[in-house]
Amino acid sequence: MNPTPKQQEAIGAGSSVAVTAGAGTGKTAMLAARFVHHVVNEGLSPIQIAAVTFTDKAAAELRARIRKELTDAIGEARAAETDAAQISTIHSLAARICRDFYNSCGIAPDFQMLDETDSAILGAAWYDEIMKTSDPEIIAELGYTWMHDTINELRADPPAALSALWFPQEKYEQMIFQARNEALTELRRSDCLKEAEQVLKTAGHPADKLEPHRAAVFNAMCDITNGKNISQAVAQILSAKIHDGSAAKWPNGS
């Protein structure tokens, strides 16, 4: 490699350096040159350096390039240490750290990394097990779609799921009650609710198909404002039909 002045500056930098460049501009070659620089000019052993990339193919190419350049620079015997160097994907580096320090990580020392296929198969098995052991009444009450999405969210982040599920039922009931009251307070204070009340308090033509829905929704909004029959009021608003009636029968088309 014949580096440009800018590339040479990055290769020999004595501290952190960030390189941004498009595809095919020599980033991998420069990374290999920086690795070789540390070994040849700074006396480091290849096993004292970590080179991390994103794919297995890129890691293999990087290792081969580094070994060749080290062989040319310092000989085969010293370059052979490259075979034991941490030149890998970020996943492999993380796996090595976990294996070396499994006690600190709180995991089994013989853990295995799953590829995408194995992960999908295991995830499907876990999902089936969860659904089989769940109370059918809970599934019916919450709905299959909600259960499906929630289970997948929990599976995607086991530490967060474990932390969340650690709370007793009483704690969840308290959190739900608090969140509900905060949401109601915010709704009652909102300009949106006030503006809607101003529009909906004006009755339309008694014979218009939309009038019964307007009256029901307005009464439901009043219940929410007064803090009573909240569940029924919300259900009434959500079930209201808004495509009935004739605009000509309403004051100013409201």
Stockholm file with secondary structure:
# STOCKHOLM 1.0

chainA/1-254         MNPTPKQQEAIGAGSSVAVTAGAGTGKTAMLAARFVHHVVNEGLSPIQIAAVTFTDKAAAELRARIRKELTDAIGEARAAETDAAQISTIHSLAARICRDFYNSCGIAPDFQMLDETDSAILGAAWYDEIMKTSDPEIIAELGYTWMHDTINELRADPPAALSALWFPQEKYEQMIFQARNEALTELRRSDCLKEAEQVLKTAGHPADKLEPHRAAVFNAMCDITNGKNISQAVAQILSAKIHDGSAAKWPNGS
#=GR chainA/1-254 SS CCCCHHHHHHHTCSSCCCCCCCTTSSHHHHHHHHHHHHHHHHCCCGGGCEEEESSHHHHHHHHHHHHHHHHHHHCHHHHGGGGGSEEEEHHHHHHHHHHHTHHHHTSCTTCCCCCHHHHHHHHHHHHHHHHHHSCHHHHHHHCHHHHHHHHHHHHHCHHHHHHHHTSCHHHHHHHHHHHHHHHHHHHHHCHHHHHHHHHHTSCCCTTSTTHHHHHHHHHHHHHHHHTCSHHHHHHHHHHCCCSCSCGGGSGGGC
#=GC SS_cons         CCCCHHHHHHHTCSSCCCCCCCTTSSHHHHHHHHHHHHHHHHCCCGGGCEEEESSHHHHHHHHHHHHHHHHHHHCHHHHGGGGGSEEEEHHHHHHHHHHHTHHHHTSCTTCCCCCHHHHHHHHHHHHHHHHHHSCHHHHHHHCHHHHHHHHHHHHHCHHHHHHHHTSCHHHHHHHHHHHHHHHHHHHHHCHHHHHHHHHHTSCCCTTSTTHHHHHHHHHHHHHHHHTCSHHHHHHHHHHCCCSCSCGGGSGGGC
//
